[in-house]
Amino acid sequence: MEFKKNNTVILRIEDMSQDGLGIGKAEGYALFVKDTVIGDLAKVKILKTKKNYGFARLEELLEASDKRTEPKCPLARPCGGCQLQMMKYEEQLRWKEQKVRSDLQRLGGFQEIPMEPIQGMENPFRYRNKAQFPIGYDREGKLVAGFYAGRTHTIIPADDCLLGSESNRRILERILDWMEQYGIAAYREDTGKGLVRHALIRSGFATGEIMVCLVINGKQFPRGKELTESLTQIPGMTSITFSSNTRRDNVILGDSYEVLWGQDYITDSIGEIRYQISPLSFYQVNPVQTRRLYRQALEYAGLTGKETVYDLYCGIGTISLFLAQRAGKVFGVEIVPQAVEDARANARLNGITNAEFFAGRAEEIVPRQYREQGIRADVVVVDPPRKGCGEELLETMTAMAPEKIVYVSCDPATLARDLKYLCARGYELKKVRAFDQFPQTVHVETVCLLSNRKPDTKVRVDVDLEDYYRIKDAEKNQN
Ligand code: SAH
């Protein structure tokens, strides 16, 4: 059989890729097929071929997998934001847990994984407290807010996203009405002209407070009074700001913002801690799961009230303040200066006096504090972005030899790499638990507990992080 563009093939979907594409094989040749689920028997049309694999689109579903469910959102397929919406929720959870396990085995070299059951959600929709809608024109030139179709920059109109808050729709309607009424143009990517680019909406689920930040292609905000008069009729409206972004790239927000109405932040709470969140700061998007995740991190940290704790990649101090309730002293380190300011304000807001925050790169600050001030932690919590911890940081961590390390990760692959490093230098992987922070999508969060086997000896074993890159490269080349 020949595998070339436009040919049709019938195959059984047997696996799923990291980004949620179904994988089936025909005569040993692997095809990646969007919109399919493991177990489907599908007629697919080949779109693109490479030596060992290709991509195809679903033409006809001949036999539906028992893992399938009807997506709730009519736009699930064109949108592409919810890669797993056509999979039953319990199957999504099973897949995510397995993904963590297999990454730890394959990339981390662990055999027995001390995994606890994945923590899912009771209601896996409407969980996001933050949404960013691009504003522009549809094919007919009509002003719309929505989302980008797949990987393109064509906006598909959608005033509701089933992962987000119900009030978003009313807010977008008012923004579009205001633009129509006062002849305010939306930004056009092709020409770089037009004003309004994005609407960022954040809601404090615990407080009901709402923030709207409009991203504009310009410095001046016209008709601000008319916009705020309209938006403030929405219950809970607390902060209306704009951020100027005149760059022609894919970054959504500008570097700063100005207030149009109200405060420049909203407040939310997770557990007993209240947080102040400004437009440019990172804040976890799923508050229900975040509370559970932080509780787990706290439980793994096993604090008694005396410990010195580092919270690295601390954002606005979310985890730090949770830990501070049970620790002697907490040091938070974060690279974004505004987030550090939020973190300090949050400590004050909660009357927490045993938390101190530093702005800078964790991989520079921790080694320096250790060398120069002899600051050593009993427990280190890390919550890095997808690329994981830097090697310098891992090295200092092992030199500092905290009794426990709690690793919170949003990427199981870099987690596996970093755990391999730590476990070759005297740490033992005690517990692993996956959390579904992002139902309907392929993303998964993981919390791990590591404990120091020999607190007084500095074991030097040579594992190189090169192993990780070698495996990853080999996989890439295979594809
Ligand atoms: N722990 C926080 C934030 C986690 S997100 C929470 O749960 O809310 C990761 C954070 O790491 C972001 O705030 C990002 O700005 C920060 N960051 C990225 N690179 C960093 C680095 N090299 N050093 C310190 N912080 C960094």
Residues whose N, C-alpha, C, O or C-beta is under 5 A from the ligand:
A	BS01	SAH	F282 Y283 Q284 Y313 C314 G315 T318 I319 V333 E334 I335 V336 G360 R361 A362 E363 D383 P384 P385
